[in-house]
């Protein structure tokens, strides 16, 4: 059995993978998409199942099977930390989602591992650290077991998008890049952004949030900073209000025919980034 993970929480996934480890079980955890694609599409080494982090690409805007079909590949993909199913119903939820694709007639080989995953995600020593299921605790491992190594040319991307022991190991003195507080520098020179605002006639609050995320494109902006940014009378907006605003903005971006953007929820904040071409409707 070959099990792959693609995740923004590689350290935490080691805890989940430990529960599946055994004879004739090969496990690899990929923090970066490039390494996973190379293994599958260049080397032709397909997993029996891929556990995909819901934070990587949200299932409402991303259909991973379209990419597999393009390359004549097919294997089950499970959003292991999908936030919606009840803890005791996760295995049934995953199974039904796989059956709905129409690509898998026999799931018997992977069902025991779905069972293990469901139980692991109810383990009080593991689940508090898993994102999406709830606000995760920070978990840093001092024993790297399955995580694929990061090449030197990938360090800059990794350190700007991830925060865990791999980053600490690579760049112990890592500091986040300062935010660009000049709100108009990029916007004044970007016709496509001006056209986006005209096309969608979004509210002032949505426009402010979008501008802030665009100003820090491909960089993490904390939820706390965004709440303070849209504050009124020195009173920061609530986290629920921000989540609703992000939800509306994400839907607008998903339906925009010109921009190829998406908002990723990550590490108590958000990143505005580019959607892979195969996912754009």
N, C-alpha and C positions, 0 to 999 in steps of 0.2 A: 504494500500500500504506500503510495507516494502522496504526501500531504504538503501543500504549500500554503503559506500565509502571505498576504499583501496588506501591510498595516502601518499606521502611524504610531502604533504602540508596540514596537518589537520586543521590548523588555517584558511587558505584560504578557504578550503572546507566548513567551517561553513557559510561563506558568500553565497556560492552556495546553501547550504542546507536550509538556511533561506528562500530562494525564493520558496522552495518546501514544507515547513512546513505547516501543516494544520490538520484538523480533519481527523482521520483514516489514518494518515501518520506517520509511525515510521522511524526514521532516526538514523543511527549509522555510525560514522566515525572511521575507524580502521587505526591507524598508523602502526601497526604491523601485519604481516601475520598470526602469531600464533593464535592471538585472533579471527581473522576472520575464520580460519580453524576450531578452536574449536567450534565456534557457528554453523557453517554449517555442519561439518562432525561428530562431537561428539554429539551436542545437536539437530541436525536436523532442525535448524531454517534457512531456505533459504530466501534470499531476492527476491523480485519481479524484482529487477534490481540492478546490481552492477556497480557503476561508478568507473572505474579503472584508476589510474594515469599512464600515458604513461611512466613515469620515473621509475615505479616499475619494469616492464618487457616489453621490447620493442616488439611490435607485430610481428616483422619479425623473432624473435627467440623464441617466447613463444606462445603456443596455450593453453589458459586456459581451453578450453572445454575438452581437453583430460583428464585433471585432474578430471573434473566434471563427465565425463562418467565413469571413473574408479570407482567412488563412487555412481553411479546411481543417480546423481543429474543433474539438468539442469535449468539454468535461464539466462536471457540476460546479457551480459557484454559489457559495453560501455567504450572505452578509451575517457573519457570526454575531455582531453586536447591533443588529437591527433593533431600534428602540421600541417597536410597537407590540410584539407578542408578549403575553404574560410568561413569566419565568418557566412555569411548568408546561407551557404549550409551545415552546420554541422548536422542539424537534418536529412537531406536527406542522408548524408554520413553515419551516424550512423545506420539509418534504413536499407540502402542497405547492410552494413557490417553484420548486424544481419541476414538479409534474405539470404545472401550468405552462411551462416553456414548450412542452411537446417534444423535447429533445431526448428525454430519458425514460425508457420503458422499464428498466430494472435498476433500482437503487439499493438493492439488498446489501451490496458490498460496503456501502458507505454508511448505512443506517446505524451500525454500532458506534461509529465515530461521531455521528450526530447526537447519539445518546450520551457519549462521553462529554461532548461539548456542552450539551444542555446541563449536565450535572456539574461540570466545571464552573459554568457561569452562575451556579447557585451556591458555589463554595464560598463561605464567608472570608476565606483567606485569599480569594481571587477577585470576586465580583466588584468589590469597592474600587478597584483600580481600573476597571474596564470602562472606556468612554461610551457615550450614547445611552447605555443602560441607566446611568445616573451620572452626576458630576463626579468624575473620577478623582481618586486620590493619586498623588504622584508616586510612581514606583520606579526605582532605579536598581538594576541588577549589578552584582559584582562578579557574575559568572556567565559569560556569553556562551551559549550552547548551540543554537541553531541559526543565529542571525548571520546572513550573508555579509561578508566584509565590504566596506565602503572604499572605493578607489580614490586616489588622491584628487583626481579631477572632479569628483562628485562631492567632495567635502564642503565646498562653499554652498551648494544647493542644500545639502543635508543640514548644515548648521543653521541655515536661515528658516528651515521648515520644521525641524524636530527639536525635542528637548528631552534627552535621557542620557544614559551612561555612555552610549556610543559617541555622542557629541562631546560629552565631558572627557572621554578618552582621547578623542581626536584633537579637540581644542579645549584644554582644561581651563584656560582663562577667557573662554568665550563670553563676549558681551553682545547684546542685541544692537543692531544698527539704530541710530537715533531716528525718530520719526521726522518726516519732512513737514514742517508746520506752515510752509508757504502754500496756502490753499489754492492759489490761482496760477502758479507757475506752469503746471502741466495742463490745466484746464484751458488756459488761454490759447495754447498752441494745438489743442486737439479738436479738430473739426468733427471727428466721429463722435466725440462725447457730447458736443453741442447738439448734434443731430439726434443723438440718443434721447436727450432731454425733450427735444421738440417732438420726436416720434411718439413718445409715451406719455407726455404731459403728467409726469409724476409729481406727487405732493412735495412740499418744501422739505419735510422731514426726510423723505426717501431720497431726495436730491442731495441733501446734506450728507447722509450716510454714504450714498454712492460716491460722491466726490471724495470723501475721506478715504474710502477703501481704494478708489482709483489712484489717489495721491500716493498710496502705499502699495501699489500693485505688486502682487506676488510676495507680500510681506505681511506678517501677522500683526493685526491690530486687536488689542484686548477689548473685551466686552466692557470693562470698566471705563476705558478711555472713550469708547463710543458713547456710552451712557452720559459721561460728563460733557461730551462734545455736543450732544443734542439737549443739554440741560436748559431749563428755563428758571429765571430768578435764582440762579446759583443752586438749584436743586436738581441733581442728576436724574435722568430718566430711569425708570425701573428696568430690571433685566427682562421682565415679561414684555414690556413695551418694545424693547430692543429686539427681542426674538420675533415678535409679530412684524416689526418693520423689516427685518432681514428676510423673513418668510415671504412677504409681499414683494420685496425687491428681487429675491431669487426667482420667483415666478415670472416677473416681468422680464428678467434676463433670459430665462428659458424660452420665452415666446418671442424674443426679439430676433428678427430675421437678419440683422446686420452684425451685431456684436456676438462674439463667440466666448462670452464670459460666464463664470459661475462663482458662487460664494461657498467656500468650504468652511464648515464649523470645526474649529480645532483649538485645543489648549486654552479654553475659556476666552475665546475670541474668534476672529474671522479673517479669512484671506480671500481677496478677489483674485481670481486666476483664470487662465484660458482653459476652455473645455477641449479635449481631444476632438479632432475633426470628425471622427466616426460617430460621435455622440450628438452632433448638432442635427436637429430635426430639419 
